Amino acid sequence: MKMKSLLLGSAAGFVAASLAAISGAQAADLPVKARAAAQYVKICTLYGKRFYYIPGTDTCIRIGGYVRADYHYNARGGGTPSYRNGGGFNNGRRTLTDESTYATRHRGILVVDARSQSAYGTVRSLIQLGFSNENQQSSSGPSIYFSRAFIQFAGFTFGRGVSPYTIWNCGSDCRYHTAQFSSSNAAGGANLAIYTAQFGGGLEGNVWIEEQRRNPVTNFAVAGIPAIGGTPADSKATEQYPDFGLNLTLRQAWGEVGVSAIGHNASGGYYGTTTTTGHPDSKLGWATAIGGKFNLPWLGSPKDYFGIEFGYGEGATKYSAGNGLGNAGLFGSGNQVAFGYVMDGIYVPGGDVQLTTSWNLNMAVQHWWLPNVHTSLYYAIANVMYNDQVKSAGLFCGGRGYIVANCDPDWSGWEVGSRTQWEPVPNLELGLDVFYTHVNTAFSGTANLLTAVGARPGGIYAVNDQGIVSTTFRVRKTF
């Protein structure tokens, strides 16, 4: 029995081994799908936090953005105070047909930042896509836009980005509403090309071109005076060359300082409606800015600071008066109004373009009371001035304009405000911005409004300085 069992077991083992060999041989003849190498998302530490390698490449990418809700009083959807375009009212006794005192804006921003190393150093491409909805009941509806889309390598930047002209700006870092009296174009950006040079020791220089920032160059022979708060007609020459600038900035542990200068084409078009009428000589506008940001850790927090910038120029009011500065039209109680116009220059047939002189000043201080609570206090002013030739010609007055008393088109606007922001949890911000905007007009006496301005009827108005208080409440979540 033992011998029988042994023989049977050996036979069974032989059969099993043979079957396994045959099965293996058959399987070897069939195509087998190769096992793919596992791909994992790897952290990239070359460019700071939150960068990851795109699988299968040496490119690092960061995806972020925010969702934001703004609620405004006495301001438009973008937070612009209601001092311009004939829309400002400060008397508190509005009718249902006056401009709305309440406005909203809800916005989402998606940012994709991709970087890699090359023989030219870091190669970077960035896209910032925005989704915005202002006052949905309006006919404009939601919008989609790009405020950043650029490529950087070997010191060059090509695409849409922030102009290097502004040294320091009290932007979203210290207030919520759109900057009126600042040269910054950070919100919307500009199409530009920049070369940046690093000189060592924190010293940096930029040479660049950017799309023209235009305020009108007005031919008063054909334009006439616009409505209160309205935009003057633009008789400027076509964009024959871009704005061009250079600056120097020094960055140190205590903060940074810098100086900028820019040239701007402020030439006028033809005197009349045909080329045979001729045109004024070409004019180059210009602006310059100086400023800085200074850390104030002795106030109690390493994030406390003071910032300031001063700008001055001729024929380049978008830089030296304010990139967001509008034509003032602020009505007060009763029949009162303050107004003024922003133009790069003025001309009449046979004459040269008379460039507008302007300057602005911005300053702010910010203090952190707690690690998640901080307050900013800010002040800004812009001044627009026309030369004696423009004033003596009476272009804004008499039969051509509204003013029947003192005729002086110079004017200025200023604002003062404070914003406090609380971050109850990381990356969630809640804050309130309260600010006062004031229009100083050198016009005085009375103005005869020949036509209605918004809900305001035509008639005789007293011209004097006016002001308005506005607020913005914001909730923002970044990711």
ROLUMSE-590017 format. One line per field, with one value per residue (C-alpha): x, y, z; chain; residue number from 1. Coordinates in steps of 0.001 Angstrom, whole numbers, plus 500000, padded with zeros to 6 digits. Layout:
BEGIN
c1 c(X, ...)
c2 c(Y, ...)
c3 c(Z, ...)
chain c(A, ...)
n c(NUM, ...)
//
This chain:
BEGIN
c1 c(500000, 502796, 504490, 501160, 500553, 504055, 503685, 500285, 501616, 504613, 502368, 500023, 502957, 504358, 500987, 500560, 504080, 503473, 500180, 501813, 504633, 502179, 500035, 503099, 504243, 500839, 500685, 504128, 502811, 500006, 500521, 500613, 499799, 502808, 502170, 502372, 504764, 502894, 502628, 502519, 502048, 505326, 505822, 508064, 510076, 511999, 509533, 507904, 504849, 501995, 503889, 503688, 505388, 503165, 503472, 505966, 507555, 510012, 507456, 506084, 502552, 500527, 496759, 495015, 492621, 489755, 486012, 484902, 481663, 481534, 478646, 478886, 477105, 477462, 479763, 479467, 480030, 483794, 483830, 484303, 482878, 479942, 481742, 481945, 479913, 477224, 476239, 477261, 474717, 475446, 472226, 470612, 467279, 467334, 464399, 463752, 465178, 468502, 471555, 471404, 473138, 473617, 475723, 477291, 480068, 480750, 483938, 485945, 489613, 491529, 495342, 497556, 501312, 503696, 507515, 510487, 514259, 516232, 519589, 518062, 517014, 513406, 510789, 507408, 503917, 500935, 497236, 494718, 491133, 488348, 484592, 482699, 479067, 478087, 474482, 472967, 469739, 471632, 471759, 475535, 475292, 478312, 481706, 484771, 488168, 491960, 493799, 497112, 498534, 502310, 505527, 508817, 512325, 515874, 514712, 511942, 508195, 505797, 502017, 499469, 500636, 501160, 503081, 506406, 505708, 503971, 506488, 503937, 500158, 497580, 495594, 493796, 496456, 494935, 491546, 488713, 487497, 489026, 491959, 491083, 494116, 496877, 498916, 498456, 496842, 497065, 493362, 493083, 496726, 498090, 499572, 503320, 506886, 509480, 513163, 514252, 517902, 519216, 522267, 522853, 522402, 518621, 518852, 516575, 515899, 513112, 512833, 509463, 506736, 503008, 499753, 498767, 496792, 494684, 492751, 491335, 493280, 490341, 489867, 487543, 486710, 484597, 484011, 482324, 481889, 480621, 477866, 478598, 480738, 480801, 483879, 485302, 485562, 488878, 490646, 493976, 496219, 496215, 498469, 501679, 503917, 503383, 504071, 507673, 509356, 512204, 512653, 514993, 513958, 516028, 514717, 516172, 515105, 513710, 511489, 511920, 512232, 512134, 511772, 510030, 509639, 507451, 506776, 503322, 502117, 499847, 499597, 496389, 494561, 493471, 492089, 489003, 487204, 489593, 493351, 493669, 492944, 496342, 497132, 499180, 502791, 503421, 503577, 505240, 503620, 505567, 505230, 507540, 506972, 508962, 507954, 508506, 507245, 508835, 508451, 507427, 508003, 508353, 504571, 504116, 504036, 506610, 503827, 503174, 504263, 504002, 503775, 503950, 504176, 504220, 503724, 503967, 503653, 502369, 500091, 500031, 497219, 496586, 499991, 500409, 496778, 495305, 494716, 491141, 490463, 487168, 485551, 483970, 480271, 479175, 475804, 475005, 471837, 469566, 470989, 474692, 477390, 481176, 482715, 485939, 487407, 490501, 492275, 495844, 495678, 493564, 493961, 492127, 492646, 496033, 497327, 499558, 498361, 498363, 499390, 497579, 499719, 498789, 500155, 499039, 500030, 499179, 500039, 498895, 499860, 498814, 498886, 498147, 496330, 496236, 497669, 494339, 493086, 494599, 493599, 494834, 494482, 494991, 494925, 495194, 494888, 495128, 495317, 494520, 495718, 495302, 497733, 497075, 496634, 493718, 492160, 492571, 490916, 487764, 487326, 485246, 483129, 480823, 478810, 480893, 480402, 478250, 479977, 478547, 480675, 484295, 485918, 488766, 488822, 491427, 490155, 491284, 489907, 490988, 489929, 490612, 489535, 490149, 489755, 489686, 489956, 489439, 490571, 488563, 490134, 493113, 492411, 488991, 488728, 485904, 486341, 484827, 486239, 484830, 486037, 485214, 485772, 485895, 485866, 487455, 486441, 488084, 484931, 482662, 479466, 476659, 476350, 473470, 472799, 471182, 470117, 469345, 472158, 470730, 467751, 468928, 466950, 468545, 468676, 470849, 473175, 475529, 479092, 481098, 483043, 481205, 481952, 480491, 480900, 481084, 481529, 482456, 481919, 483866, 484003, 486792, 488003, 491351, 492571)
c2 c(500000, 502337, 501644, 502177, 505467, 506659, 505792, 507473, 510633, 510807, 510416, 513143, 515462, 514783, 515473, 518720, 519895, 519043, 520921, 523961, 523913, 523646, 526448, 528660, 527987, 528916, 532080, 533113, 533004, 535536, 539383, 540685, 544372, 545959, 547419, 551244, 553010, 554646, 558461, 560518, 564260, 565514, 568715, 571282, 573431, 575483, 578398, 578574, 576994, 575174, 574280, 570738, 568959, 568263, 564430, 563358, 566813, 569088, 571942, 573106, 574487, 576364, 576788, 579319, 582218, 583600, 584141, 587598, 589431, 593253, 595408, 599182, 602279, 605518, 603688, 601734, 598009, 598334, 600449, 603706, 606491, 608317, 611596, 611458, 611190, 613418, 610580, 611732, 612896, 613837, 615423, 612268, 613256, 611136, 610319, 606915, 608166, 609303, 607088, 604025, 604335, 600557, 598397, 594942, 593033, 589312, 588022, 584854, 584729, 581666, 581889, 579283, 579811, 577401, 577515, 575483, 575786, 576407, 577658, 581158, 580685, 580296, 580275, 581334, 581609, 582932, 583304, 585104, 584573, 586604, 586077, 589177, 590003, 593583, 594408, 591441, 593338, 595636, 594909, 594356, 591017, 588901, 589194, 587028, 588645, 588209, 590668, 588751, 586625, 586810, 584909, 585605, 584430, 585809, 589047, 589715, 589883, 589724, 589895, 591481, 592472, 595354, 598398, 598942, 602701, 602634, 602451, 601912, 601859, 601610, 599008, 595932, 595689, 598625, 599499, 597798, 600388, 601215, 603632, 607040, 609175, 606650, 605724, 601995, 599793, 596651, 595810, 595420, 595311, 596463, 594911, 595483, 594288, 594701, 594035, 593720, 593937, 592898, 594941, 593236, 594502, 594708, 597220, 596508, 598387, 598130, 599398, 598852, 599777, 599532, 600285, 603935, 605083, 607763, 610727, 612949, 615558, 617789, 620017, 622681, 623942, 620854, 619294, 621860, 621399, 617996, 617535, 617919, 614923, 613808, 612784, 615399, 614420, 612804, 614382, 612718, 611409, 607668, 605435, 605944, 604483, 602979, 604643, 603972, 604154, 603249, 602985, 601987, 600271, 599449, 596700, 596117, 594611, 597999, 598301, 599712, 603012, 603823, 606370, 606095, 608153, 607611, 609216, 609421, 610560, 613577, 614748, 616121, 615094, 617299, 620782, 620059, 617153, 616720, 616265, 619587, 621483, 620553, 619527, 620732, 619679, 616430, 616657, 614314, 614085, 612800, 611836, 610879, 609252, 608714, 606720, 603764, 601404, 601385, 598589, 599676, 596646, 598931, 599529, 595972, 593730, 592886, 593433, 597069, 599613, 603144, 603741, 606905, 607933, 611329, 611829, 614841, 615329, 617142, 615633, 612208, 612507, 608746, 608528, 611844, 612483, 609014, 605954, 605731, 609450, 610431, 613661, 615006, 615715, 615714, 617249, 618514, 619448, 621773, 623120, 622756, 621034, 620565, 619464, 619253, 617612, 615454, 615897, 615289, 618465, 621083, 622768, 624980, 625423, 626908, 626377, 623927, 621330, 622871, 620069, 619641, 619687, 617353, 615765, 613220, 612029, 608734, 607601, 604972, 603340, 599837, 598262, 594708, 594742, 590950, 588218, 588156, 591775, 594843, 598409, 600813, 604591, 606180, 609545, 610442, 613633, 614606, 618091, 618963, 622343, 624103, 626777, 630505, 630243, 627872, 629964, 633296, 631895, 631256, 627828, 626548, 629661, 632166, 630877, 627683, 626453, 626411, 628898, 632404, 633626, 632823, 630724, 628528, 624852, 623795, 621282, 618638, 615612, 613908, 611062, 609879, 606538, 603560, 599832, 597168, 593491, 590348, 586858, 584489, 581432, 581178, 582499, 583932, 587719, 589985, 593730, 597198, 600164, 603626, 606650, 610253, 611733, 615502, 617577, 621050, 623171, 626445, 627270, 629409, 631354, 629781, 627303, 627008, 623344, 623488, 619854, 617375, 615345, 612008, 612735, 616310, 618811, 621634, 625083, 627359, 625668, 627086, 625847, 625026, 622201, 618978, 615705, 612224, 609338, 605790, 602306, 598835, 595583, 592589, 588840, 586941, 583351, 582551, 579108)
c3 c(500000, 500853, 497531, 495713, 497450, 496663, 492993, 492752, 494477, 492138, 489119, 490319, 490913, 487460, 485826, 487764, 486837, 483196, 483095, 484711, 482156, 479270, 480672, 481111, 477563, 476172, 478262, 477030, 473488, 474283, 474376, 477938, 478812, 480510, 483946, 483750, 486041, 488904, 488601, 491782, 492308, 493748, 495713, 494006, 496409, 493824, 493655, 497074, 498617, 496867, 493691, 492289, 489404, 486433, 486168, 483535, 483229, 485022, 485050, 488380, 488590, 491149, 490954, 493165, 493246, 495259, 495454, 496576, 497398, 497668, 498872, 498294, 499546, 497558, 495161, 491933, 491494, 491374, 494525, 492603, 494784, 493198, 492590, 488791, 485585, 487047, 489357, 492798, 495363, 498955, 500151, 501502, 499865, 496730, 494525, 492995, 489706, 491141, 490836, 493094, 496439, 496686, 494371, 494422, 492732, 493006, 491510, 491121, 490093, 488897, 488680, 486996, 487428, 485641, 485914, 484771, 484617, 481418, 480175, 480443, 484063, 485158, 482388, 483712, 482242, 484203, 483444, 485659, 484577, 486147, 486388, 487488, 488079, 488896, 489746, 487921, 487294, 484916, 481194, 481228, 483015, 484020, 482337, 481780, 481342, 481547, 483769, 483622, 480830, 480424, 479743, 481556, 480750, 480725, 482374, 479823, 480424, 477464, 477747, 480051, 483506, 485946, 484757, 486568, 486612, 490008, 492848, 495609, 495597, 498344, 496462, 497747, 500443, 502330, 500760, 498883, 496387, 493018, 493283, 491800, 492616, 491920, 488848, 489475, 486824, 488964, 488758, 485000, 483947, 480583, 477455, 477784, 477288, 480068, 480492, 484137, 485201, 488624, 489676, 493015, 496544, 496053, 493180, 490217, 486992, 484403, 480842, 479195, 476737, 477402, 475630, 475822, 478819, 477189, 478432, 475687, 473759, 472877, 469843, 471213, 467739, 467078, 470502, 472684, 476416, 477563, 480102, 483798, 484691, 481056, 479085, 476676, 473014, 472089, 469091, 469862, 467115, 466584, 468671, 466703, 469415, 472860, 476182, 477222, 480607, 482919, 486673, 489483, 492716, 495805, 498105, 501547, 504871, 505940, 502844, 499334, 497444, 493751, 490992, 487589, 484426, 481368, 477983, 476413, 472983, 473594, 469979, 468534, 465379, 462485, 463087, 461004, 459444, 456481, 456113, 454263, 457488, 458919, 462474, 465457, 465940, 467773, 471550, 474014, 477408, 480375, 484015, 486858, 490241, 493416, 496447, 498709, 501368, 504827, 507359, 510874, 513135, 516158, 515980, 517205, 514142, 511451, 508889, 509869, 507254, 505856, 502105, 500015, 496353, 494623, 490882, 488589, 484829, 481757, 479130, 480829, 483364, 483616, 485305, 487107, 488174, 488483, 486325, 487600, 487925, 486300, 485206, 488366, 488577, 492215, 493080, 496557, 498388, 496493, 493262, 494039, 492030, 491834, 488556, 486559, 483462, 482938, 479583, 478455, 476361, 474572, 471174, 468690, 464929, 464151, 467681, 469500, 471964, 475441, 477781, 481090, 484237, 487086, 490242, 492797, 496257, 497942, 501449, 503926, 507200, 508231, 511682, 512827, 516167, 516348, 514129, 512270, 512594, 510906, 510085, 507412, 507295, 503863, 502084, 498397, 496355, 492689, 491166, 487510, 486192, 482814, 481654, 481295, 477522, 477947, 480692, 478896, 475773, 477787, 476222, 479132, 479497, 477869, 474961, 474803, 478340, 481429, 483656, 483738, 486645, 487568, 484830, 486032, 484929, 487530, 490052, 492496, 494262, 497452, 499680, 503196, 504588, 506797, 506303, 508995, 508074, 510158, 509206, 511458, 509813, 507446, 503933, 504862, 505064, 506227, 506245, 506064, 504125, 504982, 503009, 502169, 498681, 498098, 494895, 494967, 491984, 490993, 489037, 491194, 490885, 488882, 486041, 483598, 482813, 479410, 479585, 482343, 483937, 484938, 487139, 487676, 485579, 483652, 485178, 487291, 489790, 492396, 491804, 494943, 496582, 497416, 499201, 499654, 502149, 500773, 502232, 501002, 502898, 501593, 502128, 500365, 500438, 498810, 497813)
chain c(A, A, A, A, A, A, A, A, A, A, A, A, A, A, A, A, A, A, A, A, A, A, A, A, A, A, A, A, A, A, A, A, A, A, A, A, A, A, A, A, A, A, A, A, A, A, A, A, A, A, A, A, A, A, A, A, A, A, A, A, A, A, A, A, A, A, A, A, A, A, A, A, A, A, A, A, A, A, A, A, A, A, A, A, A, A, A, A, A, A, A, A, A, A, A, A, A, A, A, A, A, A, A, A, A, A, A, A, A, A, A, A, A, A, A, A, A, A, A, A, A, A, A, A, A, A, A, A, A, A, A, A, A, A, A, A, A, A, A, A, A, A, A, A, A, A, A, A, A, A, A, A, A, A, A, A, A, A, A, A, A, A, A, A, A, A, A, A, A, A, A, A, A, A, A, A, A, A, A, A, A, A, A, A, A, A, A, A, A, A, A, A, A, A, A, A, A, A, A, A, A, A, A, A, A, A, A, A, A, A, A, A, A, A, A, A, A, A, A, A, A, A, A, A, A, A, A, A, A, A, A, A, A, A, A, A, A, A, A, A, A, A, A, A, A, A, A, A, A, A, A, A, A, A, A, A, A, A, A, A, A, A, A, A, A, A, A, A, A, A, A, A, A, A, A, A, A, A, A, A, A, A, A, A, A, A, A, A, A, A, A, A, A, A, A, A, A, A, A, A, A, A, A, A, A, A, A, A, A, A, A, A, A, A, A, A, A, A, A, A, A, A, A, A, A, A, A, A, A, A, A, A, A, A, A, A, A, A, A, A, A, A, A, A, A, A, A, A, A, A, A, A, A, A, A, A, A, A, A, A, A, A, A, A, A, A, A, A, A, A, A, A, A, A, A, A, A, A, A, A, A, A, A, A, A, A, A, A, A, A, A, A, A, A, A, A, A, A, A, A, A, A, A, A, A, A, A, A, A, A, A, A, A, A, A, A, A, A, A, A, A, A, A, A, A, A, A, A, A, A, A, A, A, A, A, A, A, A, A, A, A, A, A, A, A, A, A, A, A, A, A, A, A, A, A, A, A, A, A, A, A, A, A, A, A, A, A, A, A, A, A, A, A, A, A, A, A, A, A)
n c(1, 2, 3, 4, 5, 6, 7, 8, 9, 10, 11, 12, 13, 14, 15, 16, 17, 18, 19, 20, 21, 22, 23, 24, 25, 26, 27, 28, 29, 30, 31, 32, 33, 34, 35, 36, 37, 38, 39, 40, 41, 42, 43, 44, 45, 46, 47, 48, 49, 50, 51, 52, 53, 54, 55, 56, 57, 58, 59, 60, 61, 62, 63, 64, 65, 66, 67, 68, 69, 70, 71, 72, 73, 74, 75, 76, 77, 78, 79, 80, 81, 82, 83, 84, 85, 86, 87, 88, 89, 90, 91, 92, 93, 94, 95, 96, 97, 98, 99, 100, 101, 102, 103, 104, 105, 106, 107, 108, 109, 110, 111, 112, 113, 114, 115, 116, 117, 118, 119, 120, 121, 122, 123, 124, 125, 126, 127, 128, 129, 130, 131, 132, 133, 134, 135, 136, 137, 138, 139, 140, 141, 142, 143, 144, 145, 146, 147, 148, 149, 150, 151, 152, 153, 154, 155, 156, 157, 158, 159, 160, 161, 162, 163, 164, 165, 166, 167, 168, 169, 170, 171, 172, 173, 174, 175, 176, 177, 178, 179, 180, 181, 182, 183, 184, 185, 186, 187, 188, 189, 190, 191, 192, 193, 194, 195, 196, 197, 198, 199, 200, 201, 202, 203, 204, 205, 206, 207, 208, 209, 210, 211, 212, 213, 214, 215, 216, 217, 218, 219, 220, 221, 222, 223, 224, 225, 226, 227, 228, 229, 230, 231, 232, 233, 234, 235, 236, 237, 238, 239, 240, 241, 242, 243, 244, 245, 246, 247, 248, 249, 250, 251, 252, 253, 254, 255, 256, 257, 258, 259, 260, 261, 262, 263, 264, 265, 266, 267, 268, 269, 270, 271, 272, 273, 274, 275, 276, 277, 278, 279, 280, 281, 282, 283, 284, 285, 286, 287, 288, 289, 290, 291, 292, 293, 294, 295, 296, 297, 298, 299, 300, 301, 302, 303, 304, 305, 306, 307, 308, 309, 310, 311, 312, 313, 314, 315, 316, 317, 318, 319, 320, 321, 322, 323, 324, 325, 326, 327, 328, 329, 330, 331, 332, 333, 334, 335, 336, 337, 338, 339, 340, 341, 342, 343, 344, 345, 346, 347, 348, 349, 350, 351, 352, 353, 354, 355, 356, 357, 358, 359, 360, 361, 362, 363, 364, 365, 366, 367, 368, 369, 370, 371, 372, 373, 374, 375, 376, 377, 378, 379, 380, 381, 382, 383, 384, 385, 386, 387, 388, 389, 390, 391, 392, 393, 394, 395, 396, 397, 398, 399, 400, 401, 402, 403, 404, 405, 406, 407, 408, 409, 410, 411, 412, 413, 414, 415, 416, 417, 418, 419, 420, 421, 422, 423, 424, 425, 426, 427, 428, 429, 430, 431, 432, 433, 434, 435, 436, 437, 438, 439, 440, 441, 442, 443, 444, 445, 446, 447, 448, 449, 450, 451, 452, 453, 454, 455, 456, 457, 458, 459, 460, 461, 462, 463, 464, 465, 466, 467, 468, 469, 470, 471, 472, 473, 474, 475, 476, 477, 478, 479)
//
